[in-house]
Amino acid sequence: MTILDRLTGFASPAAALRRATQLSDSGKPAEAFPLMAVAARAGIVDAEYRVARCYLEGSGVPPSRMEGARWLLRAANHGSADAQALLAALYVTGLVTPEADGKGTLSEQLFKRDSSGKPDFTAAFDLATKAAEAGSATGQAILGYILTSGPKAMRNLDAAHHWYEKSASAGCAEGCLGLALSLARRGRRENRVRIADEVRRAANAGLPTATYLLAVLTEHGLGVVRDLAAAAQLYQAAAEKGLPSAQFRLGLALIDGGLFDHDPVAGEAWMRRAALAGNIEAAYLLGDRYVKTQPPDFAEAANWYRRAAEAGHQAAARALASLYLTGNGVAEDAEEGTRWLRASAIGGNQEAQIDLANLVLGGAGEPDDRASVAGWFEAAASSGDLIAAFNLGLCFANGVGVRQDQGQAAQWLRRAAEGVAEAQYMYARLLQDGRGVAADPMQARVWFARAANAGVLDAKVALAEMLLNGRGGARAPETAVQLFQQAADDGHAGAMFALGALHGTGQSLPVDQTAAQKWFAAAAGRGHGQAQLMLGRYLSKGLAGERDPVAGRLWLERAAAHGINEAADELAEFPSG
């Protein structure tokens, strides 16, 4: 600071402000600030506001949000509409947080730390109202925003539109953008051209969000002539200004082609920038890209899924859960996987709800999950979702989250049976056994047939048994054998055992002990206890010509482990040692 500047500061605060303004306009903020501070301490409102801006912007002085807000408050209390508007904006964004003193007024120690907090719409509303009524176009735009997006009790879309119009008419870029969005909410086609004009005014003033929205309008020809090349340039401009949504759209366009030449490497780079800036959809899609690479990079996918999931992206949480449950890219952790699945399900992701329900029906999850699962399914089932109706039927059948009730299970399974093959099979079982409904073998046979035709292996075997025994209608042994053969070929252990039994007894098939032992061995290898018993007998006694007491004893022991008493009795007859 020169001697003249020091003397100016001593002579008059007003003169200090004039000299500070000259220095600031000449690009000498460090020399301007001490003189600005002299004028501010003397209570000159414009100087107080300017000092606040210096602290907030780090112009001529180290940046300090706390000091900037303190000086803004002084200027606002002295009637500066500009200070009121800017302070309202800081409250709306949560960059400063006011505290109330004993009288409910703002104290001088309002701003304790330079960190972001929750928005304070009440304080912002009061300040924005004062600024708007004093003619501040910025204050009018902020007031319009509060009336549009603040707490429900504060919202008044008509009043917001009024303030946006006043702000836009004064040339405020934020007011132009707010007016465009307000017009869009009114949904009138005749407003499209005006919406585009207001967005363009805001974009021309340098607002990145407006530039992005103008790109959207230009891409789709809404209120402007459709021009893909111009839209591409606008997306690029908004992305380069750091707008995450524009970076995301630019990345997609480069990956997919269309607006830009196909350039997946550049596209992924922009997607990364968007994701790191907080665009959760970009993070989720990056995770998907790494899952689908050849070979998949599950570890990298997990990083991006986690970033999106922690920000509340439901599909990302479900995808991350899948990685934990399978151990792909992360250490296998059923508890962590279930936690993320629960987060996705609670957020409303129906696929996650079904996944969690399957875990719960299988005995996993926490006690609270059971009630949640039943509630989700009941809501969806009542609106006509057949898959939900099927799962709700299982909940009632097994007492998961609700009191076990076979009647309710039958009702929901019957509803689901109109379109879900597994429900057709389950409902047929209830009809066959008379659980929750009156026993009706004829109808059971009908529903088993529908499920079998849809490819349900258990239904094929159940239908084959009814056809073989003549339950629910005439006997059809040849058809029964065909169904057993189809199910056995598809790996159904029960069907394999049935074929072994039919060959062994000569019922509906020629007696063929070798074939019987082959089928018993196939079923036994899949854990079928009765087949293990029969294979143990065949091998122990050489019923198919091949006698192997050691192997026979082993299979009998396995059958006994399944709780089959006959196997235990036969083992007792084996010679010791």
C-alpha positions as CSV (number, residue, x, y, z in Angstrom):
1,M,0.0,0.0,0.0
2,T,1.4,3.4,-0.9
3,I,1.7,6.4,1.4
4,L,-1.2,8.0,-0.4
5,D,-3.3,5.0,0.2
6,R,-2.5,5.0,3.9
7,L,-3.4,8.7,4.2
8,T,-6.6,8.1,2.2
9,G,-7.6,5.4,4.8
10,F,-7.0,7.9,7.6
11,A,-8.8,10.8,5.9
12,S,-12.2,9.3,5.1
13,P,-13.8,5.9,5.0
14,A,-15.8,7.0,1.9
15,A,-12.5,8.0,0.3
16,A,-11.0,4.7,1.3
17,L,-13.8,2.9,-0.4
18,R,-13.4,4.9,-3.6
19,R,-9.7,4.2,-3.7
20,A,-10.2,0.5,-2.9
21,T,-12.7,0.3,-5.7
22,Q,-10.2,1.8,-8.1
23,L,-7.5,-0.6,-7.0
24,S,-9.8,-3.6,-7.3
25,D,-10.9,-2.6,-10.8
26,S,-7.2,-2.2,-11.7
27,G,-6.5,-5.8,-10.7
28,K,-4.9,-5.0,-7.4
29,P,-7.1,-6.8,-4.8
30,A,-4.4,-7.2,-2.2
31,E,-3.8,-3.4,-2.1
32,A,-7.6,-2.8,-2.2
33,F,-8.6,-5.0,0.7
34,P,-7.1,-3.0,3.6
35,L,-8.8,0.2,2.4
36,M,-12.1,-1.8,1.9
37,A,-11.8,-3.0,5.4
38,V,-11.4,0.5,6.8
39,A,-14.7,1.5,5.1
40,A,-16.4,-1.6,6.2
41,R,-15.4,-1.2,9.8
42,A,-16.8,2.3,9.6
43,G,-20.2,0.9,8.7
44,I,-20.4,1.7,5.0
45,V,-22.8,-1.0,3.7
46,D,-21.3,-1.4,0.3
47,A,-17.9,-1.9,1.8
48,E,-19.2,-4.5,4.2
49,Y,-20.6,-6.4,1.2
50,R,-17.4,-6.0,-0.8
51,V,-15.3,-7.3,2.2
52,A,-17.6,-10.3,2.5
53,R,-17.1,-11.1,-1.2
54,C,-13.4,-10.8,-0.8
55,Y,-13.4,-13.3,2.0
56,L,-15.7,-15.7,0.1
57,E,-13.7,-15.5,-3.1
58,G,-10.3,-15.2,-1.6
59,S,-9.7,-11.9,-3.4
60,G,-6.8,-9.9,-1.7
61,V,-7.2,-12.0,1.5
62,P,-7.1,-15.7,2.4
63,P,-10.5,-17.2,1.8
64,S,-12.8,-17.7,4.8
65,R,-16.4,-18.7,4.5
66,M,-16.9,-17.8,8.2
67,E,-15.6,-14.3,7.8
68,G,-17.4,-13.8,4.5
69,A,-20.7,-14.8,6.1
70,R,-20.1,-12.6,9.1
71,W,-19.6,-9.5,6.9
72,L,-22.5,-10.5,4.7
73,L,-24.7,-10.6,7.8
74,R,-23.7,-7.1,8.8
75,A,-24.3,-5.8,5.3
76,A,-27.7,-7.6,5.1
77,N,-28.8,-6.2,8.5
78,H,-27.8,-2.8,7.2
79,G,-30.2,-3.2,4.3
80,S,-27.9,-4.4,1.4
81,A,-30.2,-6.3,-1.0
82,D,-27.1,-7.8,-2.7
83,A,-25.8,-9.1,0.7
84,Q,-29.3,-10.4,1.6
85,A,-29.5,-12.3,-1.7
86,L,-26.0,-13.8,-1.4
87,L,-26.5,-14.8,2.2
88,A,-29.9,-16.4,1.3
89,A,-28.1,-18.4,-1.4
90,L,-25.5,-19.6,1.1
91,Y,-28.3,-20.7,3.5
92,V,-30.1,-22.6,0.7
93,T,-26.9,-24.5,-0.3
94,G,-26.1,-25.3,3.3
95,L,-22.7,-23.5,3.0
96,V,-23.4,-21.6,6.2
97,T,-25.7,-22.5,9.1
98,P,-27.3,-19.9,11.4
99,E,-27.9,-20.4,15.1
100,A,-30.6,-18.7,17.1
101,D,-29.8,-16.7,20.2
102,G,-32.2,-16.5,23.2
103,K,-34.4,-14.1,21.3
104,G,-34.6,-16.2,18.2
105,T,-32.4,-13.7,16.2
106,L,-29.1,-14.4,14.4
107,S,-26.1,-13.8,16.6
108,E,-22.7,-12.5,15.6
109,Q,-21.2,-16.0,16.2
110,L,-23.2,-17.7,13.5
111,F,-20.6,-19.4,11.4
112,K,-18.5,-21.7,13.4
113,R,-16.6,-23.6,10.7
114,D,-16.0,-23.6,7.0
115,S,-18.0,-26.7,6.2
116,S,-21.3,-27.6,4.5
117,G,-24.4,-28.3,6.6
118,K,-28.1,-28.7,5.9
119,P,-30.0,-26.0,4.1
120,D,-31.8,-23.5,6.2
121,F,-34.8,-22.5,4.1
122,T,-36.4,-20.4,6.9
123,A,-33.5,-18.0,7.2
124,A,-33.0,-18.0,3.4
125,F,-36.7,-17.2,2.8
126,D,-36.6,-14.2,5.1
127,L,-33.5,-12.8,3.5
128,A,-34.5,-13.6,-0.1
129,T,-37.9,-11.9,0.5
130,K,-36.2,-8.7,1.7
131,A,-33.8,-8.8,-1.3
132,A,-36.6,-9.5,-3.8
133,E,-38.9,-6.8,-2.5
134,A,-35.9,-4.4,-2.6
135,G,-35.5,-5.1,-6.3
136,S,-32.6,-7.6,-6.3
137,A,-33.0,-9.7,-9.4
138,T,-30.8,-12.4,-7.8
139,G,-32.9,-12.3,-4.6
140,Q,-36.0,-12.7,-6.8
141,A,-34.5,-15.8,-8.5
142,I,-33.5,-17.3,-5.1
143,L,-37.0,-16.6,-3.7
144,G,-38.5,-18.3,-6.7
145,Y,-36.3,-21.3,-6.1
146,I,-37.3,-21.5,-2.4
147,L,-41.0,-21.2,-3.3
148,T,-40.5,-24.0,-5.8
149,S,-38.1,-26.4,-4.1
150,G,-38.1,-25.6,-0.4
151,P,-40.1,-27.5,2.3
152,K,-43.7,-28.2,1.2
153,A,-45.1,-25.7,3.7
154,M,-43.2,-22.9,1.9
155,R,-44.0,-23.9,-1.7
156,N,-46.2,-21.7,-3.8
157,L,-45.6,-22.2,-7.5
158,D,-47.7,-19.3,-8.7
159,A,-45.7,-16.9,-6.4
160,A,-42.5,-18.5,-7.6
161,H,-43.5,-17.9,-11.2
162,H,-44.2,-14.3,-10.4
163,W,-40.7,-13.7,-8.9
164,Y,-39.0,-15.6,-11.7
165,E,-40.7,-13.4,-14.2
166,K,-39.5,-10.2,-12.4
167,S,-36.0,-11.6,-12.1
168,A,-35.8,-12.7,-15.8
169,S,-37.1,-9.3,-16.9
170,A,-34.2,-7.7,-15.1
171,G,-31.8,-9.9,-17.1
172,C,-30.8,-12.3,-14.3
173,A,-29.5,-15.6,-15.7
174,E,-30.8,-17.6,-12.8
175,G,-34.2,-15.9,-13.1
176,C,-34.3,-16.8,-16.8
177,L,-33.6,-20.5,-16.0
178,G,-36.1,-20.5,-13.2
179,L,-38.8,-19.0,-15.4
180,A,-38.1,-21.6,-18.1
181,L,-38.5,-24.4,-15.6
182,S,-41.6,-22.9,-14.2
183,L,-43.1,-22.6,-17.7
184,A,-42.1,-26.2,-18.4
185,R,-44.0,-27.4,-15.2
186,R,-47.1,-25.8,-16.6
187,G,-47.0,-28.3,-19.5
188,R,-48.4,-26.0,-22.2
189,R,-47.1,-26.8,-25.7
190,E,-47.4,-23.1,-26.7
191,N,-44.8,-22.3,-24.1
192,R,-42.0,-24.4,-25.8
193,V,-40.6,-21.5,-27.8
194,R,-40.5,-19.2,-24.8
195,I,-39.0,-21.9,-22.7
196,A,-36.2,-22.3,-25.2
197,D,-35.7,-18.6,-25.4
198,E,-35.3,-18.2,-21.6
199,V,-33.0,-21.2,-21.4
200,R,-30.9,-19.7,-24.2
201,R,-30.7,-16.4,-22.4
202,A,-29.4,-18.2,-19.3
203,A,-27.0,-20.3,-21.3
204,N,-25.6,-17.2,-23.1
205,A,-24.9,-15.7,-19.6
206,G,-22.7,-18.7,-18.9
207,L,-24.9,-21.0,-16.7
208,P,-23.7,-24.6,-17.3
209,T,-27.1,-26.0,-16.3
210,A,-28.8,-23.8,-18.9
211,T,-26.3,-24.8,-21.5
212,Y,-27.0,-28.5,-20.8
213,L,-30.8,-27.9,-20.9
214,L,-30.4,-26.0,-24.2
215,A,-28.5,-29.0,-25.5
216,V,-31.4,-31.3,-24.6
217,L,-33.9,-29.0,-26.2
218,T,-31.7,-28.8,-29.4
219,E,-31.2,-32.6,-29.5
220,H,-34.9,-33.3,-29.4
221,G,-36.2,-30.2,-31.3
222,L,-38.3,-28.8,-28.4
223,G,-39.0,-25.2,-29.0
224,V,-36.0,-24.9,-31.3
225,V,-35.0,-26.5,-34.6
226,R,-33.5,-30.0,-34.1
227,D,-29.8,-29.8,-34.7
228,L,-27.7,-32.7,-33.5
229,A,-24.4,-31.1,-34.3
230,A,-25.3,-28.0,-32.3
231,A,-26.6,-30.2,-29.4
232,A,-23.2,-32.0,-29.4
233,Q,-21.4,-28.7,-29.1
234,L,-23.6,-27.6,-26.2
235,Y,-23.2,-30.8,-24.3
236,Q,-19.4,-30.5,-24.8
237,A,-19.5,-26.9,-23.5
238,A,-21.5,-27.7,-20.4
239,A,-19.3,-30.8,-19.7
240,E,-16.1,-28.7,-20.0
241,K,-17.6,-26.2,-17.5
242,G,-17.8,-29.1,-15.0
243,L,-21.5,-30.0,-15.0
244,P,-21.7,-33.7,-14.0
245,S,-25.0,-34.3,-15.9
246,A,-23.5,-33.0,-19.1
247,Q,-20.3,-35.0,-18.6
248,F,-22.5,-38.1,-18.2
249,R,-24.5,-37.4,-21.3
250,L,-21.3,-36.6,-23.3
251,G,-19.8,-39.9,-22.1
252,L,-22.8,-41.9,-23.2
253,A,-22.9,-40.2,-26.5
254,L,-19.2,-41.0,-27.2
255,I,-19.7,-44.6,-26.1
256,D,-22.9,-45.2,-28.1
257,G,-22.1,-43.0,-31.1
258,G,-24.8,-40.8,-32.7
259,L,-24.2,-37.3,-31.6
260,F,-20.4,-37.9,-31.8
261,D,-18.1,-40.3,-33.5
262,H,-17.9,-43.5,-31.6
263,D,-15.1,-43.1,-29.1
264,P,-15.5,-45.4,-26.1
265,V,-12.2,-44.5,-24.5
266,A,-13.0,-40.8,-24.4
267,G,-16.6,-41.6,-23.4
268,E,-15.5,-43.6,-20.4
269,A,-13.1,-40.8,-19.4
270,W,-16.1,-38.4,-19.3
271,M,-18.2,-40.9,-17.5
272,R,-15.5,-41.2,-14.9
273,R,-15.4,-37.4,-14.4
274,A,-19.1,-37.4,-14.0
275,A,-19.1,-40.2,-11.5
276,L,-16.3,-38.7,-9.5
277,A,-18.2,-35.4,-9.4
278,G,-21.2,-37.2,-7.9
279,N,-23.3,-38.4,-10.8
280,I,-24.5,-41.8,-9.5
281,E,-26.0,-43.0,-12.7
282,A,-22.5,-42.6,-14.3
283,A,-21.0,-44.6,-11.5
284,Y,-23.5,-47.4,-11.9
285,L,-23.1,-47.6,-15.6
286,L,-19.3,-47.7,-15.2
287,G,-19.8,-50.7,-12.9
288,D,-21.9,-52.4,-15.5
289,R,-19.3,-51.8,-18.2
290,Y,-16.6,-53.5,-16.2
291,V,-18.9,-56.5,-15.5
292,K,-19.5,-56.9,-19.2
293,T,-15.8,-56.5,-20.4
294,Q,-14.1,-59.6,-21.6
295,P,-12.8,-60.9,-19.2
296,P,-15.0,-59.1,-16.6
297,D,-13.2,-56.8,-14.1
298,F,-15.3,-57.4,-11.1
299,A,-13.0,-55.6,-8.7
300,E,-13.2,-52.4,-10.7
301,A,-17.0,-52.9,-11.1
302,A,-17.4,-53.2,-7.3
303,N,-15.6,-49.9,-6.8
304,W,-18.0,-48.0,-9.0
305,Y,-21.1,-49.9,-7.8
306,R,-20.2,-49.1,-4.2
307,R,-19.8,-45.4,-5.1
308,A,-23.3,-45.3,-6.6
309,A,-24.8,-47.5,-3.9
310,E,-23.5,-45.4,-1.1
311,A,-25.2,-42.4,-2.8
312,G,-28.5,-44.3,-2.8
313,H,-28.6,-45.9,-6.3
314,Q,-30.9,-49.0,-5.8
315,A,-29.8,-51.0,-8.8
316,A,-26.1,-50.4,-7.9
317,A,-26.8,-51.6,-4.4
318,R,-28.4,-54.8,-5.8
319,A,-25.4,-55.3,-8.2
320,L,-23.0,-54.8,-5.3
321,A,-24.9,-57.3,-3.2
322,S,-24.6,-59.9,-6.0
323,L,-20.8,-59.5,-6.1
324,Y,-20.6,-60.0,-2.3
325,L,-22.9,-63.0,-2.4
326,T,-20.9,-64.7,-5.2
327,G,-17.4,-63.5,-4.1
328,N,-16.7,-61.8,-7.5
329,G,-14.3,-58.9,-7.2
330,V,-14.7,-58.8,-3.4
331,A,-14.3,-61.3,-0.6
332,E,-17.4,-63.4,-0.4
333,D,-19.5,-62.1,2.4
334,A,-23.1,-63.2,2.7
335,E,-23.9,-60.7,5.5
336,E,-22.5,-57.7,3.5
337,G,-24.3,-58.9,0.4
338,T,-27.6,-59.2,2.3
339,R,-27.1,-55.8,3.8
340,W,-26.8,-54.2,0.4
341,L,-29.7,-56.2,-1.0
342,R,-31.8,-55.0,1.9
343,A,-30.8,-51.4,1.2
344,S,-31.9,-51.8,-2.4
345,A,-35.1,-53.6,-1.5
346,I,-36.1,-51.0,1.1
347,G,-35.5,-48.3,-1.5
348,G,-38.2,-49.9,-3.6
349,N,-36.2,-52.0,-6.1
350,Q,-38.6,-54.9,-6.9
351,E,-35.8,-57.2,-8.2
352,A,-33.9,-56.7,-5.0
353,Q,-37.1,-57.4,-3.0
354,I,-37.5,-60.7,-4.8
355,D,-33.8,-61.6,-4.3
356,L,-34.0,-60.8,-0.6
357,A,-37.3,-62.8,-0.3
358,N,-35.6,-65.8,-1.8
359,L,-32.8,-65.5,0.7
360,V,-35.3,-65.1,3.6
361,L,-37.3,-68.1,2.3
362,G,-34.1,-70.0,2.3
363,G,-33.5,-69.1,6.0
364,A,-31.1,-66.2,5.6
365,G,-31.6,-62.5,6.6
366,E,-32.7,-60.9,9.8
367,P,-36.1,-61.2,11.7
368,D,-37.2,-57.8,10.4
369,D,-36.6,-59.0,6.9
370,R,-39.4,-61.5,7.1
371,A,-42.1,-59.0,7.9
372,S,-40.8,-56.6,5.2
373,V,-40.7,-59.4,2.6
374,A,-44.4,-60.3,3.2
375,G,-45.4,-56.6,3.1
376,W,-43.6,-56.0,-0.2
377,F,-45.2,-59.0,-1.8
378,E,-48.7,-58.2,-0.5
379,A,-48.6,-54.7,-1.9
380,A,-47.4,-55.9,-5.3
381,A,-49.6,-59.0,-5.4
382,S,-52.7,-56.9,-4.6
383,S,-51.9,-54.8,-7.7
384,G,-51.8,-57.8,-9.9
385,D,-48.2,-58.9,-9.9
386,L,-48.3,-62.7,-10.3
387,I,-44.7,-63.3,-9.3
388,A,-45.4,-61.3,-6.1
389,A,-48.6,-63.4,-5.6
390,F,-46.5,-66.6,-5.9
391,N,-44.0,-65.4,-3.4
392,L,-46.7,-64.2,-1.0
393,G,-48.2,-67.7,-1.2
394,L,-44.9,-69.2,-0.2
395,C,-44.7,-66.8,2.7
396,F,-48.1,-68.0,4.0
397,A,-47.2,-71.6,3.3
398,N,-44.0,-71.3,5.3
399,G,-45.0,-68.7,7.9
400,V,-42.4,-66.1,6.6
401,G,-43.3,-62.7,8.0
402,V,-46.9,-63.7,8.4
403,R,-48.8,-66.3,10.4
404,Q,-48.7,-69.7,8.6
405,D,-52.0,-70.1,6.8
406,Q,-52.4,-72.8,4.2
407,G,-55.8,-71.4,3.1
408,Q,-54.2,-68.0,2.3
409,A,-51.3,-69.8,0.7
410,A,-53.7,-71.6,-1.6
411,Q,-55.6,-68.4,-2.5
412,W,-52.4,-66.6,-3.6
413,L,-50.9,-69.6,-5.3
414,R,-54.1,-70.1,-7.3
415,R,-54.0,-66.4,-8.4
416,A,-50.3,-66.8,-9.4
417,A,-51.0,-70.1,-11.2
418,E,-52.6,-68.1,-14.0
419,G,-49.2,-67.2,-15.3
420,V,-46.4,-68.7,-13.1
421,A,-45.5,-72.3,-13.8
422,E,-44.0,-72.9,-10.3
423,A,-47.2,-71.7,-8.8
424,Q,-49.2,-74.2,-10.9
425,Y,-47.1,-77.0,-9.4
426,M,-47.4,-75.7,-5.9
427,Y,-51.1,-75.2,-6.1
428,A,-51.5,-78.7,-7.6
429,R,-49.6,-80.1,-4.5
430,L,-52.1,-78.4,-2.2
431,L,-55.0,-79.8,-4.2
432,Q,-53.4,-83.3,-4.1
433,D,-52.8,-83.2,-0.4
434,G,-55.9,-81.2,0.7
435,R,-53.9,-78.5,2.4
436,G,-55.7,-75.1,2.5
437,V,-58.3,-76.4,0.0
438,A,-60.5,-79.5,-0.3
439,A,-58.5,-82.4,-1.8
440,D,-59.3,-82.7,-5.5
441,P,-57.1,-85.2,-7.3
442,M,-58.7,-84.5,-10.7
443,Q,-57.9,-80.7,-10.5
444,A,-54.5,-81.5,-9.1
445,R,-53.8,-83.6,-12.2
446,V,-54.9,-80.7,-14.4
447,W,-52.6,-78.2,-12.7
448,F,-49.7,-80.7,-12.7
449,A,-50.1,-81.1,-16.4
450,R,-50.0,-77.3,-17.0
451,A,-46.9,-77.0,-15.0
452,A,-45.3,-80.0,-16.7
453,N,-46.0,-78.5,-20.1
454,A,-44.3,-75.4,-18.9
455,G,-41.2,-77.4,-18.1
456,V,-41.3,-77.8,-14.3
457,L,-39.5,-81.2,-13.7
458,D,-41.2,-81.8,-10.3
459,A,-44.6,-81.4,-12.0
460,K,-43.6,-83.9,-14.7
461,V,-42.8,-86.5,-12.0
462,A,-45.9,-85.8,-10.0
463,L,-48.1,-86.1,-13.1
464,A,-46.3,-89.3,-14.1
465,E,-47.1,-90.8,-10.6
466,M,-50.8,-89.9,-11.0
467,L,-51.0,-91.3,-14.5
468,L,-49.2,-94.5,-13.4
469,N,-51.5,-95.0,-10.3
470,G,-54.7,-93.7,-11.9
471,R,-55.2,-91.0,-9.4
472,G,-57.4,-88.1,-10.6
473,G,-58.3,-90.0,-13.8
474,A,-57.6,-92.9,-16.0
475,R,-54.3,-94.8,-15.8
476,A,-51.8,-94.0,-18.6
477,P,-48.7,-96.0,-17.8
478,E,-47.0,-95.4,-21.2
479,T,-47.3,-91.6,-20.9
480,A,-46.1,-91.9,-17.3
481,V,-43.0,-93.7,-18.3
482,Q,-42.3,-91.1,-21.0
483,L,-42.6,-88.3,-18.4
484,F,-40.3,-90.1,-16.0
485,Q,-37.8,-90.5,-18.9
486,Q,-37.9,-86.8,-19.8
487,A,-37.4,-85.7,-16.2
488,A,-34.6,-88.2,-15.7
489,D,-32.8,-87.1,-18.8
490,D,-33.0,-83.5,-17.4
491,G,-31.4,-84.7,-14.1
492,H,-34.4,-85.3,-11.8
493,A,-33.3,-87.8,-9.2
494,G,-36.9,-88.8,-8.3
495,A,-37.6,-89.7,-11.9
496,M,-34.4,-91.7,-12.0
497,F,-35.5,-93.6,-8.9
498,A,-38.9,-94.2,-10.4
499,L,-37.4,-95.7,-13.6
500,G,-35.2,-98.0,-11.5
501,A,-38.2,-99.2,-9.5
502,L,-40.2,-99.8,-12.6
503,H,-37.4,-101.8,-14.2
504,G,-36.8,-103.7,-11.0
505,T,-40.5,-104.7,-10.5
506,G,-41.5,-105.0,-14.1
507,Q,-44.3,-102.6,-13.7
508,S,-45.1,-100.8,-17.0
509,L,-41.5,-101.7,-18.1
510,P,-39.8,-105.1,-18.8
511,V,-37.9,-106.5,-15.8
512,D,-34.3,-105.4,-16.3
513,Q,-32.2,-105.5,-13.1
514,T,-29.1,-104.0,-14.9
515,A,-31.2,-101.0,-16.1
516,A,-32.7,-100.8,-12.6
517,Q,-29.3,-100.7,-10.9
518,K,-28.1,-98.1,-13.5
519,W,-31.0,-95.8,-12.6
520,F,-30.6,-96.4,-8.9
521,A,-26.9,-95.4,-9.2
522,A,-27.7,-92.3,-11.1
523,A,-30.3,-91.2,-8.5
524,A,-28.1,-92.2,-5.5
525,G,-25.3,-90.1,-6.9
526,R,-27.6,-87.1,-6.7
527,G,-28.4,-87.7,-3.0
528,H,-31.7,-89.6,-3.3
529,G,-31.9,-91.6,0.0
530,Q,-34.3,-94.4,-1.2
531,A,-32.1,-94.9,-4.3
532,Q,-29.0,-95.2,-2.1
533,L,-30.9,-97.9,-0.1
534,M,-31.8,-99.8,-3.3
535,L,-28.3,-99.5,-4.8
536,G,-26.8,-100.7,-1.5
537,R,-29.1,-103.8,-1.7
538,Y,-28.3,-104.4,-5.4
539,L,-24.5,-104.3,-4.8
540,S,-24.6,-106.2,-1.5
541,K,-26.7,-109.0,-2.9
542,G,-25.5,-108.9,-6.5
543,L,-29.1,-108.6,-7.8
544,A,-27.9,-107.3,-11.2
545,G,-25.1,-109.8,-11.3
546,E,-22.4,-107.5,-9.9
547,R,-21.8,-108.2,-6.2
548,D,-19.8,-105.6,-4.2
549,P,-20.4,-105.8,-0.4
550,V,-17.9,-103.0,0.3
551,A,-19.6,-100.5,-2.0
552,G,-23.0,-101.9,-1.0
553,R,-22.3,-101.2,2.7
554,L,-21.1,-97.6,1.8
555,W,-24.4,-96.8,0.0
556,L,-26.4,-98.3,2.8
557,E,-24.6,-96.1,5.3
558,R,-25.4,-93.1,3.2
559,A,-29.0,-94.1,3.1
560,A,-29.0,-94.6,6.9
561,A,-27.6,-91.1,7.3
562,H,-30.7,-89.8,5.5
563,G,-32.8,-91.4,8.3
564,I,-33.9,-94.5,6.3
565,N,-34.5,-97.1,8.9
566,E,-34.5,-100.0,6.5
567,A,-30.9,-99.2,5.6
568,A,-29.9,-99.2,9.3
569,D,-31.6,-102.6,9.8
570,E,-29.7,-104.1,6.8
571,L,-26.4,-102.7,8.0
572,A,-27.0,-104.5,11.3
573,E,-27.0,-107.8,9.4
574,F,-23.6,-107.1,7.8
575,P,-20.8,-109.2,9.4
576,S,-18.6,-107.1,11.7
577,G,-15.2,-106.1,10.6
